[in-house]
Amino acid sequence: MKRRDYLKKTAVSATGMIMVPTIIPSSVLGKNAPSNKINIGQIGCGRIARDHDLPGTMQYEIARIVAIADVDMKRAKEGKEHVEQYYNEKKQSDRFVDLKLYQDYREMLLDSDIDAVMISTPDHWHAQPAIEAALAGKDIYLQKPTSLTIAEGRALADVIRLKGTILQVGTQQRSSPQFRIAAELVRNGRIGKLHTVRIGLPGDPAGEAEPEMATPENLDYDMWLGSTPEAYYTEKRVHPHSGYSRPGWLRCEQFGAGMITGWGQHHIDSAHWGMNTELTGPEEVEAIAEFPRSGLWDVHGDFMVKAKYDDDVMMFISGGYTNGIRYEGSEGWIFVSRGNYSATASDPVSQAASAKALDASDPKILTSKIGENETHLYVSEEHHGNWLDCIQSRKQPICTAEVGHRTCSTCLISHIAMKLDRKLYWDAANERFKGDDEANAMLSRSQRAPWGYTHIKELSGMMSKT
């Protein structure tokens, strides 16, 4: 029996649960691998893939996009055309690559010629394919937020650690120099003792009730819903039939927590970098938020989160602040934002309001040199490029699965605090709330079979041995 035929027969059980054998990517062999290219499969080919992940990766000669998977075959085919046009123009040849198309990404994972995958799917489809890709021996670029729940985020981080997978979380602010500079200045005491961090983060608007619609023939809607409960199809619950504007699922709690995870993972990740709390989290969290009382879109609107960290450092998160991060210390403050950068054309933020990427109470703070014996943080020139470099070197990328999980956990416990009208006490070491069964019940969600990480048989066996 040929190896590929064997993989096809053994990869999926009768119940549909994936059981992928470990496959070592050819890239692990280093620069002398036979192809001398990192062959990449793209999972999900919507707005963030087309505008950000694909161009961010295709610009590097070492990378080659060879396959696309999307539950919407219209988007998969348009993605194939998009990638092939790029390569045709860059290589002046229409024979450089002939992309394979898949509606079920699990079939893509069976291809041992694929070294790595980029996962640019809706939030509820982040952790499961990342876990399955790691089990299949693929390195991973994973869009944020890292997971839909803290429980599946922990499962993902553990699998990545056990498999030795290179996983880069798509918090690309870490690769923008101003965020590293701000974090280094704070970590090295240039504003004195840090006492407060203020994060500006918008909420989302409510929406109207939407009628049930016929499911497009090109969309596997049951798979798109995945582990979440069944719900009738309507366009604004999913993504636009035509075009690649901001999709409606971003505003449905069934599929994510709203802006607290959507942009929150970016800003909280950057803040934690400066606070030196990347692998821990807050000790106490309380929040207030407005939630729509009707309509399809039901994620939070205006909100305020108050979190207490070790050494009495306070973090406040609200749309009332300018989009960005303000560190306040005993001897001054530093503000950092993306400036005029945007990942997609439909990023929901006023660039004019945060156009100044780096500012301080005293300009001399920003020109202060970090000494040889002071703290120097990880330098990445470009996020996708850092991922590709790490695939070759097997060094850890700038935003690992564990760091991403801890940041996402802070976002998610903030969301839980929005739902519960009381202060919550978080035990970061055990990833549980102290003395609060109701809050702890919200650390996971039920998983609709056969979808969801809890239905991955190989994962269950692996976790039982740890």
C-alpha positions in Angstrom: 0.0 0.0 0.0 1.3 3.4 -0.9 2.0 5.8 2.0 -0.5 8.4 0.9 -3.2 5.8 0.5 -2.4 4.5 4.0 -2.8 8.0 5.4 -6.1 8.4 3.7 -7.4 5.2 5.2 -6.2 5.8 8.7 -6.7 9.6 9.1 -10.5 9.7 9.7 -12.4 7.3 11.8 -15.9 6.0 11.1 -17.3 8.7 13.4 -15.5 11.4 11.4 -13.0 12.2 14.1 -9.5 12.9 12.7 -6.7 10.6 13.6 -3.7 12.0 11.9 -0.3 10.2 12.2 2.7 12.3 12.9 4.5 13.5 9.7 7.8 15.4 10.0 7.7 18.4 7.6 10.3 18.5 4.9 11.3 21.9 6.2 12.7 20.4 9.4 15.5 19.0 7.2 16.7 22.6 6.9 17.9 24.7 3.9 19.1 21.5 2.1 15.7 20.0 1.9 14.9 18.7 -1.6 12.5 21.5 -2.6 14.3 24.2 -0.7 10.9 25.8 -0.3 8.4 25.8 2.5 5.2 24.5 1.0 2.2 26.1 2.7 -1.5 25.4 2.7 -4.0 28.2 3.4 -7.0 27.3 5.5 -9.7 29.9 5.2 -9.5 32.3 2.3 -11.6 35.3 3.4 -10.8 38.9 4.2 -7.8 38.5 6.5 -6.2 35.8 4.3 -6.4 37.8 1.1 -5.5 41.2 2.6 -2.9 40.2 5.2 -1.8 36.6 5.5 -1.3 35.6 1.9 0.5 38.7 0.8 2.5 38.8 4.0 3.8 35.3 3.3 4.0 35.2 -0.5 6.5 38.1 -0.5 9.2 35.7 0.7 11.0 33.5 -1.9 11.3 30.6 0.6 7.5 30.3 0.9 5.2 28.7 -1.7 1.4 28.6 -1.4 0.4 25.2 -2.8 -3.1 24.6 -1.5 -6.2 26.4 -0.3 -9.1 25.0 1.8 -12.3 26.8 2.5 -15.8 25.6 3.4 -17.0 28.1 0.8 -15.8 26.8 -2.5 -16.5 30.1 -4.2 -14.0 31.7 -1.9 -11.6 28.8 -2.4 -11.7 29.2 -6.2 -11.3 33.0 -6.0 -8.4 32.5 -3.6 -6.7 30.1 -6.1 -7.1 32.8 -8.8 -5.8 35.5 -6.4 -2.6 33.5 -5.5 -2.0 32.3 -9.1 -2.3 35.8 -10.4 0.3 37.0 -7.9 2.7 34.3 -8.8 2.1 34.7 -12.5 3.0 38.4 -12.3 5.9 37.9 -10.0 7.5 34.9 -11.8 6.3 36.0 -15.3 5.1 32.4 -15.7 1.8 30.6 -15.4 3.5 27.4 -14.5 5.1 28.3 -11.1 2.3 26.7 -9.1 -1.0 24.9 -9.6 -2.9 25.2 -6.3 -4.9 22.3 -5.0 -8.4 23.1 -3.7 -10.2 21.5 -0.7 -13.5 22.2 1.0 -12.4 20.1 4.0 -9.1 21.2 5.3 -8.5 17.8 6.9 -7.9 16.4 3.5 -5.2 19.0 3.0 -3.5 17.9 6.2 -3.1 14.4 4.7 -0.7 15.8 2.1 2.8 15.1 3.3 4.3 17.5 0.8 2.7 20.4 2.7 5.1 21.7 5.4 3.0 24.3 7.1 -0.5 25.9 7.1 -1.9 29.4 7.7 -5.2 29.4 9.5 -7.3 32.5 8.7 -10.7 31.2 9.7 -13.5 32.6 12.0 -12.7 32.6 15.7 -14.6 29.3 16.4 -12.4 27.5 13.8 -9.0 28.4 15.2 -8.0 25.9 17.9 -9.3 22.7 16.3 -7.5 23.0 12.9 -4.4 24.2 14.6 -4.4 21.1 16.9 -5.0 18.8 14.0 -2.3 20.5 11.9 0.2 20.0 14.8 -0.8 16.4 15.0 -0.2 16.1 11.3 3.3 17.5 11.6 2.6 20.9 10.1 3.9 24.2 11.4 1.3 26.8 11.8 0.5 30.5 11.5 -2.7 31.1 13.5 -4.8 34.2 13.3 -5.9 35.6 16.6 -7.8 35.1 18.9 -6.0 31.9 19.7 -9.2 30.1 20.8 -12.9 30.5 21.5 -12.5 29.3 25.1 -9.8 29.0 27.7 -10.2 25.2 27.8 -9.5 24.7 24.1 -6.7 27.3 24.2 -5.0 25.2 26.9 -5.4 22.1 24.8 -3.8 23.8 21.8 -0.8 25.2 23.8 -0.2 21.8 25.3 -0.2 20.0 21.9 2.1 22.6 20.4 4.6 22.1 23.2 4.4 18.3 23.1 4.8 18.1 19.3 7.5 20.8 19.0 5.5 22.6 16.4 6.4 26.1 15.3 3.3 28.1 15.8 3.1 31.9 15.3 0.1 33.7 16.7 -1.0 36.5 14.3 -0.5 39.3 16.8 1.6 41.2 14.3 1.9 44.3 16.5 4.9 42.5 18.1 6.7 42.9 14.8 6.0 46.7 14.6 9.1 48.4 16.1 7.1 51.0 18.1 5.5 48.3 20.3 8.8 46.7 21.1 10.4 50.1 21.8 7.6 51.1 24.1 7.7 47.7 25.9 11.5 47.9 26.3 11.4 51.4 27.7 8.8 50.4 30.2 10.5 47.2 31.2 13.8 49.2 31.8 12.2 51.8 34.1 12.2 54.8 31.8 8.8 56.0 33.2 9.6 54.9 36.7 7.5 52.3 38.5 4.6 51.2 36.3 1.3 51.6 38.0 -1.4 51.9 35.3 -2.0 50.7 31.8 -4.9 52.1 29.7 -6.0 50.3 26.5 -8.3 51.9 24.0 -10.5 49.4 22.3 -13.8 50.0 20.5 -17.0 48.0 20.9 -19.3 46.8 18.2 -22.7 48.0 17.1 -25.9 46.0 17.4 -27.8 44.7 14.4 -31.3 44.0 13.3 -33.1 40.7 13.2 -32.2 38.8 10.0 -34.4 36.4 8.1 -33.6 32.8 7.3 -32.1 32.4 3.9 -31.4 29.5 1.5 -27.8 28.2 2.1 -25.6 28.8 -0.9 -24.7 25.6 -2.8 -21.0 26.5 -2.6 -21.0 26.6 1.3 -20.8 23.6 3.6 -22.8 25.5 6.3 -22.8 22.6 8.8 -19.0 22.5 8.8 -18.9 26.3 8.9 -20.9 26.2 12.1 -18.5 23.5 13.4 -18.6 22.8 17.1 -21.1 25.6 17.8 -24.9 25.0 18.0 -27.1 24.6 14.9 -28.6 28.0 13.7 -30.4 28.9 10.6 -28.4 30.4 7.8 -28.6 34.1 7.0 -25.9 36.0 5.2 -25.1 38.4 8.0 -24.4 35.5 10.4 -21.6 34.3 8.1 -19.8 36.4 5.4 -20.9 38.3 2.3 -21.9 36.3 -0.7 -19.8 38.7 -2.8 -16.8 40.7 -1.8 -14.6 40.6 1.3 -15.9 43.3 3.6 -16.0 42.8 7.4 -18.1 39.6 8.0 -21.1 39.4 10.3 -19.9 36.4 12.4 -17.5 38.8 14.1 -20.5 40.3 15.9 -22.1 37.0 17.0 -21.2 35.6 20.4 -21.8 32.1 19.0 -18.5 32.4 17.1 -16.5 34.8 19.3 -16.5 37.3 22.1 -16.4 40.5 20.0 -13.8 43.2 20.1 -12.4 42.2 23.5 -10.8 39.2 21.7 -10.8 40.5 18.1 -8.6 43.5 18.8 -8.1 42.9 22.4 -5.6 40.1 21.8 -3.5 42.5 19.9 -3.4 45.3 22.5 -3.4 43.1 25.6 -0.6 41.1 24.1 1.5 44.2 23.5 0.6 45.5 27.0 1.7 42.3 28.6 5.0 42.5 26.8 5.7 45.8 28.5 4.3 44.6 31.8 6.4 41.4 31.8 3.2 39.4 32.4 3.2 37.4 29.2 3.0 34.0 30.9 0.7 34.9 33.8 -2.3 37.3 33.7 -4.4 39.4 36.1 -5.3 38.5 39.6 -8.6 40.3 39.7 -11.0 41.3 37.0 -14.3 43.2 36.9 -16.2 44.8 34.0 -19.3 46.5 32.8 -20.6 46.3 29.3 -23.7 47.0 27.1 -25.1 44.0 25.2 -27.8 44.2 22.5 -31.3 43.1 23.7 -32.4 42.0 20.3 -31.2 41.4 16.8 -28.7 38.9 15.2 -25.5 40.7 16.4 -25.1 40.3 20.1 -21.5 40.9 21.1 -20.6 43.6 23.5 -20.9 47.3 22.7 -19.5 50.0 25.0 -17.6 48.5 27.9 -15.0 49.0 30.7 -12.7 46.4 32.1 -10.7 46.9 35.3 -8.0 44.3 36.0 -5.5 44.1 38.8 -2.0 42.5 38.3 0.8 41.6 40.6 2.5 44.5 42.4 -0.8 46.5 42.2 -0.5 47.4 38.6 -3.9 48.3 37.2 -5.1 47.8 33.6 -8.2 49.6 32.2 -9.7 48.7 28.8 -12.4 50.8 27.2 -13.5 52.4 24.0 -13.4 55.7 25.8 -9.6 55.8 25.4 -7.7 56.5 22.2 -7.1 53.2 20.3 -3.7 52.0 21.6 -1.8 51.5 24.8 -0.8 54.0 27.4 1.7 53.0 30.1 1.7 55.3 33.1 4.5 55.3 35.7 5.7 57.3 38.6 8.0 59.4 36.3 6.0 59.8 33.1 4.0 58.0 30.5 4.3 56.3 27.1 1.6 55.9 24.5 1.9 53.5 21.5 -0.5 52.6 18.7 -0.4 51.3 15.1 -0.3 54.7 13.7 -1.4 54.7 10.1 -1.0 50.9 9.7 -4.0 48.7 9.1 -4.1 45.0 8.4 -7.2 45.2 6.2 -9.2 48.0 4.6 -12.1 47.4 6.9 -10.2 47.7 10.2 -12.7 49.3 12.6 -10.6 52.1 14.0 -10.1 55.7 13.3 -6.5 56.0 12.0 -6.6 59.8 12.5 -7.2 59.4 16.2 -4.2 57.2 16.7 -1.9 58.4 13.9 1.0 59.1 16.3 2.5 55.7 16.7 4.7 56.6 19.7 4.5 59.4 22.2 5.7 60.2 25.7 5.3 62.7 28.5 8.9 63.8 27.8 10.4 63.3 24.3 13.7 62.4 25.9 12.1 59.1 27.1 11.7 57.9 23.5 15.4 58.7 22.6 16.8 56.9 25.7 19.2 54.1 24.7 18.8 50.7 26.1 22.1 49.7 27.7 24.0 46.5 27.0 23.1 45.0 30.4 19.4 46.1 30.3 16.4 44.1 29.1 16.4 43.7 25.3 13.2 42.2 23.8 12.8 39.8 20.8 13.3 41.7 17.5 11.2 40.6 14.5 11.3 42.7 11.3 8.1 41.2 9.9 5.6 38.8 11.5 5.2 36.3 8.6 8.9 36.4 7.9 9.7 35.6 11.5 7.5 32.6 11.3 9.2 31.4 8.1 12.6 31.9 9.6 11.6 29.9 12.7 10.3 27.0 10.5 13.8 26.7 9.1 15.8 27.3 12.3 13.3 25.6 14.7 13.7 28.5 17.1 10.6 29.9 18.8 8.8 32.7 17.0 8.0 36.1 18.6 4.5 35.1 19.7 4.3 31.5 20.7 1.2 29.4 21.4 1.7 29.7 25.2 2.0 33.5 25.1 -1.0 33.7 22.7 -3.0 31.5 25.0 -2.3 33.5 28.1 -3.2 36.8 26.3 -6.4 35.2 24.9 -7.2 34.0 28.4 -7.1 37.5 29.7 -9.5 38.6 26.9 -11.8 35.8 27.7 -11.9 36.2 31.5 -12.6 39.9 30.8 -15.6 38.8 28.7 -16.8 36.5 31.5 -16.5 39.4 33.9 -18.7 41.5 31.5 -21.4 38.7 31.9 -21.2 38.4 35.7 -21.9 41.4 37.9 -19.1 40.9 40.4 -15.3 40.9 40.8 -13.6 37.7 39.7 -10.5 36.3 41.2 -8.2 34.5 38.7 -5.7 31.8 39.6 -3.3 32.0 36.6 -1.2 29.0 37.6 -4.2 26.7 37.6 -6.3 28.7 35.0 -9.4 28.7 37.2 -11.4 31.3 39.1 -11.1 31.1 42.8 -14.3 29.9 44.6 -16.6 30.7 41.6 -18.3 27.6 40.0 -20.5 29.8 37.8 -17.5 31.6 36.3 -15.5 28.3 36.0 -18.4 26.8 34.0 -17.8 29.5 31.4 -14.2 28.4 30.7 -15.4 25.9 28.1 -18.4 25.3 25.8 -20.1 22.2 24.7 -18.8 20.9 21.4 -21.3 19.8 18.7 -20.2 16.5 17.3 -18.4 15.6 15.2 -16.7 19.0 15.3 -14.6 20.4 18.2 -11.2 19.6 19.8 -12.9 17.2 22.3 -13.7 14.9 19.4 -10.1 14.5 18.2 -9.2 10.9 19.2 -5.5 11.2 19.0 -5.6 14.3 21.2 -7.5 12.4 23.9 -4.8 9.7 23.9 -2.0 12.3 24.0 -3.5 14.2 26.9 -4.2 11.1 28.9 -0.4 10.3 28.9 0.7 13.7 30.2 
